[in-house]
Amino acid sequence: MKKQIVAIHGGDTFETYEEWMEYLKTKPLNFERISTPQQYWKTWLREGLGEEYEVVLPEMPNKQNAKYAEWKIWFETTIPFLNEEVLLIGHSLGGIFLAKYLAEHTFPKKIRALFLVAAPFDHADADYSLADFVLPSSLNKVMEQANTIFLYHSENDPIVPFADLEKYAEALPTAVRRAFKDLGHFNTPEFPEIVKEIKNIY
């Protein structure tokens, strides 16, 4: 049986329909991104990890205007297909989604490790909303379910404040912190650092 990785992508979320409409009207279009082939590290993981691993990449609903309740339903449809000892990765909004989900629910499979990559903790130091992705007051249940937790963040992240790394570290004191200087919001085509970490533990 292959070693299994589930990676949850990021997204945007809005408090109101009016904020969502304003975003659509004012967000600059990155035409290069939609007119040329793009590779991101989450899809590259299949190549980077090799044939011993199965990389599962759920396409979460409405990622440009994400709703936690919708993501929860869709995520739960994947659970019956997951193996014991699954490794979970959440990038950006996907990171706070996994933290919230595991804090509020008992995951029915054993979690080999949990990686939170550039995950927002709150919006105190940011100009975005987390809407219904707001974390509960305690993340103790996350540590109970995932004995091995890694927190990845870059000092030059232009989206999620670097201070959120320390907030997660305080809420998840057993977690291993990995701070980088120049990986931004980790929107890179490859991510060899996480591949090395995964192979060391799984």
C-alpha positions, 0 to 999 in steps of 0.5 A: 500500500502506498504512503498517502498524502492529502494536500488541501489548497488555499482560497479566499473567503468573504464576510458578505456577498457585497465584499465578494462582489467588490473583490470581483470588480477590483481584483487585478487580473493576472493574465499570464497566470490564466494564459500559460501553463502553471505548475504548483508544488502541490501537484509537483509532490507526485513527482517529487515524492515518487511512486511510493506515495499517493498524493490526493488533491481534493478540489475544494468548493468555490475556492475564490469565495470559500465557505467552511461548511461547504469545505467540511462536507467535501473534505468528509467525502474523501475520508472513506478513501483514506488509509490509516497513517495518512499525512495531511497538508494544508496550504494557506486557507487549507491550513486553517481549515485543517486546524479548525476541522481537527480542533472540532472533530474526531478524525477517524484515521490515524494521522501520520503528520500534519503540515500547516503551510503559510496558514492564517491564524486570525485576521488581527494583523491582516487586511482579509477576513476569515469569515467562518474559518475562524479557529476555536479558542483551543487547538488541543484536540489537533495535538491529540490527533496529530502527534507530529505537526509542522508549521511552515512560514516565510518571513516575506509572505505578502499575504499571511503575516509572519506573526501567525507562525508564533500564534500557531506555535503558542496554540500548538506547543508540540509543533515543529517550526520551520521559518524561511526568509524568501519563499513568500506565500509558497506559491512555488512550482516545487517545494523540495524542503517539504518533500525532504521532511515527508521522506524523513518521517514517512 
